[in-house]
Every structure is written in structure tokens, then in C-alpha cells.
Amino acid sequence: MNNTLSLFRKIAVAEGVSYILLIFIAMPLKYFADMPLAVKYTGWAHGLLFVLYMVLLVMAWQEYKWNFKKAFLIGGASLLPFAPFWVDKKLKEDYSK
């Protein structure tokens, strides 16, 4: 597996973890425990990982000549909790052969 796809898969997992932490841990801490810094720092990390996800998505899209539908679905997966893990699994299955 080449470096772009490998890095994209790692960032996809990290982005997925950061999203889950943001939604299920940091947000409740902010609103129920009056700890707004949890969202500030987790949100900042998630935002950075989201940008990296999108940049690497475009790079992989060009390198692997994915069609628009595939790139759109993989990009949209970043907006749903747990979906980036499915992206990682699917890409591993598709390109490990």
C-alpha cells in the first residue's frame, strides 16, 4: 500500500476518534460539567484532523483515479460518527489484495 493511502487511513481513524471524543465526551463535559475547555481543545484537534482528512482525500482521489461518487461518499463519511472506521476498513480490503 502506498504512502498516501496509508496516511489517509491513519488520519481517517484519528479523525473518527476525535469526532467521537468531541461529541460523546467533550460536549457533555461542556454542557453538564461546565468545562468548556474540553470542547475548545478537542474541537481544535478534530478541526485539524478534518482538514488533513480532506486534503489527503483529494490526494488519494487524484492518485487512485477514484470516480466522483466514491470520493464524495468517502468525504461524506467524515461527517458521520463511526463512518471513518468503515472507510479505513473498506480501503484496507480494497487495496490490500
A tleap script that builds the chain and sets N, CA, C and O, in Angstrom:
source leaprc.protein.ff14SB
mol = sequence {
  NMET ASN ASN THR LEU SER LEU PHE ARG LYS
  ILE ALA VAL ALA GLU GLY VAL SER TYR ILE
  LEU LEU ILE PHE ILE ALA MET PRO LEU LYS
  TYR PHE ALA ASP MET PRO LEU ALA VAL LYS
  TYR THR GLY TRP ALA HIE GLY LEU LEU PHE
  VAL LEU TYR MET VAL LEU LEU VAL MET ALA
  TRP GLN GLU TYR LYS TRP ASN PHE LYS LYS
  ALA PHE LEU ILE GLY GLY ALA SER LEU LEU
  PRO PHE ALA PRO PHE TRP VAL ASP LYS LYS
  LEU LYS GLU ASP TYR SER CLYS
}
set mol.1.N position { 0.857 -1.176 0.000 }
set mol.1.CA position { 0.000 0.000 0.000 }
set mol.1.C position { 0.900 1.234 0.000 }
set mol.1.O position { 1.889 1.285 0.731 }
set mol.2.N position { 0.565 2.207 -0.802 }
set mol.2.CA position { 1.452 3.363 -0.911 }
set mol.2.C position { 1.253 4.344 0.238 }
set mol.2.O position { 0.309 4.223 1.018 }
set mol.3.N position { 2.145 5.305 0.329 }
set mol.3.CA position { 2.160 6.226 1.471 }
set mol.3.C position { 0.922 7.104 1.570 }
set mol.3.O position { 0.429 7.333 2.675 }
set mol.4.N position { 0.406 7.600 0.461 }
set mol.4.CA position { -0.764 8.473 0.515 }
set mol.4.C position { -1.967 7.742 1.113 }
set mol.4.O position { -2.635 8.265 2.004 }
set mol.5.N position { -2.234 6.559 0.631 }
set mol.5.CA position { -3.382 5.801 1.124 }
set mol.5.C position { -3.170 5.371 2.567 }
set mol.5.O position { -4.103 5.423 3.368 }
set mol.6.N position { -1.982 4.956 2.905 }
set mol.6.CA position { -1.672 4.561 4.272 }
set mol.6.C position { -1.855 5.730 5.238 }
set mol.6.O position { -2.444 5.572 6.307 }
set mol.7.N position { -1.353 6.889 4.861 }
set mol.7.CA position { -1.506 8.076 5.694 }
set mol.7.C position { -2.970 8.489 5.787 }
set mol.7.O position { -3.445 8.874 6.855 }
set mol.8.N position { -3.682 8.410 4.667 }
set mol.8.CA position { -5.112 8.747 4.665 }
set mol.8.C position { -5.876 7.843 5.630 }
set mol.8.O position { -6.722 8.319 6.387 }
set mol.9.N position { -5.586 6.553 5.606 }
set mol.9.CA position { -6.275 5.623 6.505 }
set mol.9.C position { -5.996 5.953 7.964 }
set mol.9.O position { -6.900 5.900 8.797 }
set mol.10.N position { -4.758 6.291 8.276 }
set mol.10.CA position { -4.409 6.648 9.659 }
set mol.10.C position { -5.130 7.920 10.096 }
set mol.10.O position { -5.649 7.997 11.209 }
set mol.11.N position { -5.159 8.913 9.216 }
set mol.11.CA position { -5.844 10.164 9.536 }
set mol.11.C position { -7.348 9.928 9.648 }
set mol.11.O position { -8.004 10.551 10.483 }
set mol.12.N position { -7.905 9.047 8.828 }
set mol.12.CA position { -9.339 8.739 8.903 }
set mol.12.C position { -9.694 8.170 10.280 }
set mol.12.O position { -10.702 8.555 10.873 }
set mol.13.N position { -8.874 7.265 10.778 }
set mol.13.CA position { -9.122 6.683 12.098 }
set mol.13.C position { -8.974 7.756 13.179 }
set mol.13.O position { -9.812 7.854 14.075 }
set mol.14.N position { -7.916 8.556 13.096 }
set mol.14.CA position { -7.710 9.622 14.089 }
set mol.14.C position { -8.848 10.636 14.052 }
set mol.14.O position { -9.299 11.100 15.099 }
set mol.15.N position { -9.309 10.979 12.866 }
set mol.15.CA position { -10.418 11.919 12.722 }
set mol.15.C position { -11.692 11.325 13.312 }
set mol.15.O position { -12.461 12.025 13.970 }
set mol.16.N position { -11.911 10.045 13.078 }
set mol.16.CA position { -13.075 9.377 13.649 }
set mol.16.C position { -13.046 9.356 15.170 }
set mol.16.O position { -14.059 9.600 15.825 }
set mol.17.N position { -11.881 9.064 15.724 }
set mol.17.CA position { -11.729 9.063 17.185 }
set mol.17.C position { -11.963 10.462 17.739 }
set mol.17.O position { -12.663 10.627 18.738 }
set mol.18.N position { -11.378 11.472 17.093 }
set mol.18.CA position { -11.540 12.842 17.593 }
set mol.18.C position { -12.999 13.287 17.532 }
set mol.18.O position { -13.462 14.011 18.413 }
set mol.19.N position { -13.719 12.863 16.509 }
set mol.19.CA position { -15.133 13.218 16.374 }
set mol.19.C position { -15.961 12.585 17.498 }
set mol.19.O position { -16.817 13.235 18.098 }
set mol.20.N position { -15.690 11.322 17.765 }
set mol.20.CA position { -16.404 10.629 18.836 }
set mol.20.C position { -16.091 11.266 20.192 }
set mol.20.O position { -16.989 11.463 21.011 }
set mol.21.N position { -14.820 11.585 20.425 }
set mol.21.CA position { -14.446 12.252 21.672 }
set mol.21.C position { -15.147 13.605 21.802 }
set mol.21.O position { -15.626 13.967 22.877 }
set mol.22.N position { -15.198 14.334 20.709 }
set mol.22.CA position { -15.838 15.644 20.719 }
set mol.22.C position { -17.328 15.534 21.041 }
set mol.22.O position { -17.838 16.259 21.896 }
set mol.23.N position { -18.018 14.632 20.359 }
set mol.23.CA position { -19.468 14.532 20.521 }
set mol.23.C position { -19.876 13.869 21.839 }
set mol.23.O position { -20.779 14.349 22.525 }
set mol.24.N position { -19.219 12.780 22.187 }
set mol.24.CA position { -19.692 11.983 23.321 }
set mol.24.C position { -18.979 12.262 24.644 }
set mol.24.O position { -19.443 11.825 25.697 }
set mol.25.N position { -17.854 12.987 24.602 }
set mol.25.CA position { -17.151 13.286 25.854 }
set mol.25.C position { -17.042 14.788 26.072 }
set mol.25.O position { -17.492 15.305 27.094 }
set mol.26.N position { -16.443 15.489 25.108 }
set mol.26.CA position { -16.193 16.923 25.302 }
set mol.26.C position { -17.485 17.737 25.384 }
set mol.26.O position { -17.610 18.602 26.251 }
set mol.27.N position { -18.432 17.478 24.509 }
set mol.27.CA position { -19.687 18.238 24.528 }
set mol.27.C position { -20.461 18.028 25.829 }
set mol.27.O position { -20.916 19.007 26.420 }
set mol.28.N position { -20.628 16.786 26.301 }
set mol.28.CA position { -21.289 16.630 27.602 }
set mol.28.C position { -20.515 17.307 28.744 }
set mol.28.O position { -21.117 17.868 29.659 }
set mol.29.N position { -19.187 17.252 28.684 }
set mol.29.CA position { -18.412 17.944 29.724 }
set mol.29.C position { -18.671 19.446 29.690 }
set mol.29.O position { -18.766 20.088 30.737 }
set mol.30.N position { -18.784 20.001 28.496 }
set mol.30.CA position { -19.036 21.432 28.382 }
set mol.30.C position { -20.403 21.798 28.955 }
set mol.30.O position { -20.518 22.745 29.732 }
set mol.31.N position { -21.426 21.058 28.577 }
set mol.31.CA position { -22.786 21.451 28.929 }
set mol.31.C position { -23.273 20.916 30.275 }
set mol.31.O position { -24.160 21.512 30.885 }
set mol.32.N position { -22.716 19.815 30.742 }
set mol.32.CA position { -23.200 19.248 32.007 }
set mol.32.C position { -22.223 19.416 33.159 }
set mol.32.O position { -22.627 19.327 34.318 }
set mol.33.N position { -20.942 19.658 32.872 }
set mol.33.CA position { -19.945 19.804 33.933 }
set mol.33.C position { -19.269 21.177 33.886 }
set mol.33.O position { -18.302 21.424 34.606 }
set mol.34.N position { -19.784 22.061 33.039 }
set mol.34.CA position { -19.234 23.416 32.919 }
set mol.34.C position { -17.719 23.407 32.671 }
set mol.34.O position { -16.957 24.096 33.349 }
set mol.35.N position { -17.309 22.610 31.685 }
set mol.35.CA position { -15.893 22.508 31.309 }
set mol.35.C position { -15.738 22.842 29.817 }
set mol.35.O position { -15.534 21.941 29.003 }
set mol.36.N position { -15.833 24.120 29.457 }
set mol.36.CA position { -15.790 24.492 28.044 }
set mol.36.C position { -14.442 24.233 27.372 }
set mol.36.O position { -14.376 24.134 26.147 }
set mol.37.N position { -13.382 24.123 28.144 }
set mol.37.CA position { -12.073 23.865 27.534 }
set mol.37.C position { -11.999 22.492 26.882 }
set mol.37.O position { -11.205 22.280 25.966 }
set mol.38.N position { -12.820 21.563 27.349 }
set mol.38.CA position { -12.834 20.233 26.723 }
set mol.38.C position { -13.205 20.344 25.248 }
set mol.38.O position { -12.594 19.691 24.402 }
set mol.39.N position { -14.202 21.167 24.939 }
set mol.39.CA position { -14.617 21.352 23.552 }
set mol.39.C position { -13.581 22.184 22.794 }
set mol.39.O position { -13.309 21.923 21.622 }
set mol.40.N position { -13.017 23.162 23.449 }
set mol.40.CA position { -12.041 24.018 22.776 }
set mol.40.C position { -10.873 23.199 22.230 }
set mol.40.O position { -10.529 23.311 21.053 }
set mol.41.N position { -10.276 22.390 23.068 }
set mol.41.CA position { -9.092 21.644 22.640 }
set mol.41.C position { -9.433 20.434 21.783 }
set mol.41.O position { -8.746 20.161 20.798 }
set mol.42.N position { -10.467 19.718 22.139 }
set mol.42.CA position { -10.877 18.569 21.326 }
set mol.42.C position { -11.377 19.042 19.962 }
set mol.42.O position { -11.101 18.418 18.937 }
set mol.43.N position { -12.108 20.141 19.965 }
set mol.43.CA position { -12.609 20.701 18.707 }
set mol.43.C position { -11.484 21.185 17.811 }
set mol.43.O position { -11.533 21.012 16.593 }
set mol.44.N position { -10.476 21.786 18.411 }
set mol.44.CA position { -9.324 22.247 17.630 }
set mol.44.C position { -8.611 21.058 16.979 }
set mol.44.O position { -8.281 21.094 15.794 }
set mol.45.N position { -8.380 20.013 17.766 }
set mol.45.CA position { -7.714 18.816 17.233 }
set mol.45.C position { -8.564 18.173 16.134 }
set mol.45.O position { -8.049 17.768 15.092 }
set mol.46.N position { -9.866 18.089 16.383 }
set mol.46.CA position { -10.752 17.494 15.373 }
set mol.46.C position { -10.754 18.325 14.088 }
set mol.46.O position { -10.733 17.772 12.989 }
set mol.47.N position { -10.778 19.642 14.225 }
set mol.47.CA position { -10.757 20.504 13.042 }
set mol.47.C position { -9.503 20.305 12.214 }
set mol.47.O position { -9.570 20.235 10.987 }
set mol.48.N position { -8.370 20.213 12.872 }
set mol.48.CA position { -7.106 19.971 12.166 }
set mol.48.C position { -7.137 18.619 11.454 }
set mol.48.O position { -6.745 18.512 10.292 }
set mol.49.N position { -7.600 17.600 12.154 }
set mol.49.CA position { -7.680 16.266 11.542 }
set mol.49.C position { -8.681 16.228 10.387 }
set mol.49.O position { -8.461 15.525 9.400 }
set mol.50.N position { -9.770 16.973 10.505 }
set mol.50.CA position { -10.751 17.043 9.421 }
set mol.50.C position { -10.128 17.661 8.169 }
set mol.50.O position { -10.327 17.161 7.062 }
set mol.51.N position { -9.377 18.742 8.343 }
set mol.51.CA position { -8.716 19.389 7.203 }
set mol.51.C position { -7.716 18.419 6.569 }
set mol.51.O position { -7.662 18.298 5.345 }
set mol.52.N position { -6.930 17.734 7.390 }
set mol.52.CA position { -5.977 16.746 6.862 }
set mol.52.C position { -6.709 15.628 6.117 }
set mol.52.O position { -6.256 15.177 5.065 }
set mol.53.N position { -7.822 15.193 6.657 }
set mol.53.CA position { -8.645 14.155 6.010 }
set mol.53.C position { -9.035 14.605 4.607 }
set mol.53.O position { -8.897 13.850 3.644 }
set mol.54.N position { -9.522 15.837 4.497 }
set mol.54.CA position { -9.973 16.337 3.201 }
set mol.54.C position { -8.809 16.519 2.218 }
set mol.54.O position { -8.946 16.207 1.035 }
set mol.55.N position { -7.686 17.013 2.692 }
set mol.55.CA position { -6.513 17.185 1.824 }
set mol.55.C position { -6.038 15.825 1.322 }
set mol.55.O position { -5.765 15.656 0.134 }
set mol.56.N position { -5.941 14.866 2.224 }
set mol.56.CA position { -5.494 13.529 1.817 }
set mol.56.C position { -6.532 12.824 0.951 }
set mol.56.O position { -6.174 12.014 0.095 }
set mol.57.N position { -7.799 13.118 1.160 }
set mol.57.CA position { -8.847 12.572 0.293 }
set mol.57.C position { -8.630 13.040 -1.141 }
set mol.57.O position { -8.690 12.239 -2.074 }
set mol.58.N position { -8.380 14.327 -1.318 }
set mol.58.CA position { -8.154 14.864 -2.665 }
set mol.58.C position { -6.894 14.232 -3.278 }
set mol.58.O position { -6.883 13.887 -4.460 }
set mol.59.N position { -5.847 14.084 -2.478 }
set mol.59.CA position { -4.618 13.480 -2.991 }
set mol.59.C position { -4.855 12.032 -3.424 }
set mol.59.O position { -4.407 11.621 -4.495 }
set mol.60.N position { -5.559 11.259 -2.590 }
set mol.60.CA position { -5.850 9.861 -2.927 }
set mol.60.C position { -6.783 9.774 -4.123 }
set mol.60.O position { -6.624 8.903 -4.978 }
set mol.61.N position { -7.755 10.676 -4.184 }
set mol.61.CA position { -8.699 10.719 -5.304 }
set mol.61.C position { -7.937 10.878 -6.616 }
set mol.61.O position { -8.216 10.174 -7.587 }
set mol.62.N position { -6.998 11.782 -6.648 }
set mol.62.CA position { -6.216 12.007 -7.864 }
set mol.62.C position { -5.283 10.828 -8.151 }
set mol.62.O position { -5.184 10.364 -9.287 }
set mol.63.N position { -4.610 10.358 -7.117 }
set mol.63.CA position { -3.623 9.297 -7.300 }
set mol.63.C position { -4.251 7.980 -7.742 }
set mol.63.O position { -3.703 7.282 -8.596 }
set mol.64.N position { -5.395 7.642 -7.162 }
set mol.64.CA position { -6.052 6.372 -7.468 }
set mol.64.C position { -7.143 6.499 -8.525 }
set mol.64.O position { -7.781 5.513 -8.896 }
set mol.65.N position { -7.352 7.730 -9.009 }
set mol.65.CA position { -8.333 7.988 -10.061 }
set mol.65.C position { -9.727 7.465 -9.685 }
set mol.65.O position { -10.412 6.818 -10.477 }
set mol.66.N position { -10.117 7.777 -8.431 }
set mol.66.CA position { -11.454 7.411 -7.986 }
set mol.66.C position { -12.482 8.240 -8.740 }
set mol.66.O position { -12.209 9.372 -9.137 }
set mol.67.N position { -13.666 7.669 -8.934 }
set mol.67.CA position { -14.740 8.455 -9.550 }
set mol.67.C position { -15.310 9.418 -8.498 }
set mol.67.O position { -15.036 9.295 -7.304 }
set mol.68.N position { -16.099 10.367 -8.973 }
set mol.68.CA position { -16.639 11.397 -8.075 }
set mol.68.C position { -17.494 10.783 -6.969 }
set mol.68.O position { -17.420 11.214 -5.818 }
set mol.69.N position { -18.297 9.791 -7.305 }
set mol.69.CA position { -19.189 9.176 -6.323 }
set mol.69.C position { -18.400 8.583 -5.158 }
set mol.69.O position { -18.762 8.785 -3.998 }
set mol.70.N position { -17.339 7.862 -5.454 }
set mol.70.CA position { -16.529 7.244 -4.403 }
set mol.70.C position { -15.890 8.319 -3.523 }
set mol.70.O position { -15.921 8.219 -2.297 }
set mol.71.N position { -15.319 9.334 -4.140 }
set mol.71.CA position { -14.687 10.413 -3.374 }
set mol.71.C position { -15.716 11.156 -2.532 }
set mol.71.O position { -15.442 11.520 -1.388 }
set mol.72.N position { -16.889 11.380 -3.091 }
set mol.72.CA position { -17.956 12.075 -2.374 }
set mol.72.C position { -18.415 11.268 -1.160 }
set mol.72.O position { -18.611 11.830 -0.082 }
set mol.73.N position { -18.586 9.971 -1.323 }
set mol.73.CA position { -19.012 9.114 -0.210 }
set mol.73.C position { -17.956 9.055 0.890 }
set mol.73.O position { -18.284 9.097 2.076 }
set mol.74.N position { -16.690 8.956 0.493 }
set mol.74.CA position { -15.617 8.927 1.484 }
set mol.74.C position { -15.521 10.270 2.200 }
set mol.74.O position { -15.286 10.311 3.408 }
set mol.75.N position { -15.699 11.356 1.474 }
set mol.75.CA position { -15.713 12.678 2.096 }
set mol.75.C position { -16.896 12.841 3.030 }
set mol.75.O position { -16.751 13.373 4.131 }
set mol.76.N position { -18.049 12.394 2.607 }
set mol.76.CA position { -19.251 12.476 3.439 }
set mol.76.C position { -19.155 11.627 4.695 }
set mol.76.O position { -19.776 11.936 5.712 }
set mol.77.N position { -18.377 10.558 4.621 }
set mol.77.CA position { -18.207 9.692 5.791 }
set mol.77.C position { -17.568 10.433 6.956 }
set mol.77.O position { -17.762 10.059 8.113 }
set mol.78.N position { -16.816 11.469 6.661 }
set mol.78.CA position { -16.167 12.220 7.741 }
set mol.78.C position { -17.180 13.004 8.572 }
set mol.78.O position { -16.854 13.477 9.661 }
set mol.79.N position { -18.387 13.144 8.074 }
set mol.79.CA position { -19.422 13.901 8.781 }
set mol.79.C position { -20.276 13.031 9.698 }
set mol.79.O position { -21.094 13.550 10.459 }
set mol.80.N position { -20.095 11.729 9.633 }
set mol.80.CA position { -20.895 10.807 10.442 }
set mol.80.C position { -20.006 10.102 11.472 }
set mol.80.O position { -18.947 9.579 11.127 }
set mol.81.N position { -20.439 10.091 12.731 }
set mol.81.CA position { -19.642 9.356 13.725 }
set mol.81.C position { -19.534 7.880 13.324 }
set mol.81.O position { -20.498 7.294 12.831 }
set mol.82.N position { -18.403 7.309 13.530 }
set mol.82.CA position { -18.085 5.909 13.261 }
set mol.82.C position { -17.869 5.593 11.779 }
set mol.82.O position { -17.286 4.552 11.476 }
set mol.83.N position { -18.303 6.429 10.854 }
set mol.83.CA position { -18.128 6.152 9.429 }
set mol.83.C position { -16.665 6.152 8.982 }
set mol.83.O position { -16.319 5.363 8.103 }
set mol.84.N position { -15.784 6.996 9.540 }
set mol.84.CA position { -14.378 6.927 9.124 }
set mol.84.C position { -13.734 5.554 9.392 }
set mol.84.O position { -12.784 5.171 8.709 }
set mol.85.N position { -14.248 4.825 10.377 }
set mol.85.CA position { -13.713 3.488 10.645 }
set mol.85.C position { -14.114 2.524 9.530 }
set mol.85.O position { -13.348 1.633 9.162 }
set mol.86.N position { -15.321 2.712 8.999 }
set mol.86.CA position { -15.770 1.914 7.860 }
set mol.86.C position { -14.913 2.232 6.632 }
set mol.86.O position { -14.555 1.336 5.869 }
set mol.87.N position { -14.587 3.520 6.449 }
set mol.87.CA position { -13.728 3.930 5.325 }
set mol.87.C position { -12.381 3.238 5.428 }
set mol.87.O position { -11.883 2.701 4.438 }
set mol.88.N position { -11.789 3.244 6.609 }
set mol.88.CA position { -10.499 2.588 6.812 }
set mol.88.C position { -10.586 1.103 6.469 }
set mol.88.O position { -9.730 0.572 5.761 }
set mol.89.N position { -11.610 0.446 6.968 }
set mol.89.CA position { -11.784 -0.992 6.713 }
set mol.89.C position { -11.960 -1.268 5.225 }
set mol.89.O position { -11.344 -2.181 4.676 }
set mol.90.N position { -12.808 -0.469 4.577 }
set mol.90.CA position { -13.089 -0.671 3.152 }
set mol.90.C position { -11.831 -0.449 2.302 }
set mol.90.O position { -11.549 -1.232 1.395 }
set mol.91.N position { -11.082 0.612 2.596 }
set mol.91.CA position { -9.863 0.879 1.827 }
set mol.91.C position { -8.829 -0.217 2.055 }
set mol.91.O position { -8.113 -0.601 1.130 }
set mol.92.N position { -8.751 -0.720 3.281 }
set mol.92.CA position { -7.823 -1.815 3.560 }
set mol.92.C position { -8.188 -3.051 2.755 }
set mol.92.O position { -7.322 -3.707 2.178 }
set mol.93.N position { -9.487 -3.363 2.723 }
set mol.93.CA position { -9.948 -4.514 1.944 }
set mol.93.C position { -9.674 -4.335 0.450 }
set mol.93.O position { -9.219 -5.263 -0.219 }
set mol.94.N position { -9.951 -3.147 -0.061 }
set mol.94.CA position { -9.830 -2.894 -1.496 }
set mol.94.C position { -8.391 -2.861 -1.992 }
set mol.94.O position { -8.118 -3.254 -3.126 }
set mol.95.N position { -7.467 -2.396 -1.153 }
set mol.95.CA position { -6.101 -2.172 -1.650 }
set mol.95.C position { -5.051 -3.067 -1.004 }
set mol.95.O position { -3.859 -2.879 -1.248 }
set mol.96.N position { -5.456 -4.027 -0.193 }
set mol.96.CA position { -4.501 -4.946 0.406 }
set mol.96.C position { -4.308 -6.206 -0.426 }
set mol.96.O position { -3.489 -7.063 -0.094 }
set mol.97.N position { -5.057 -6.307 -1.488 }
set mol.97.CA position { -5.026 -7.516 -2.317 }
set mol.97.C position { -3.833 -7.527 -3.227 }
set mol.97.O position { -3.651 -8.472 -3.995 }
savepdb mol mol.pdb
quit
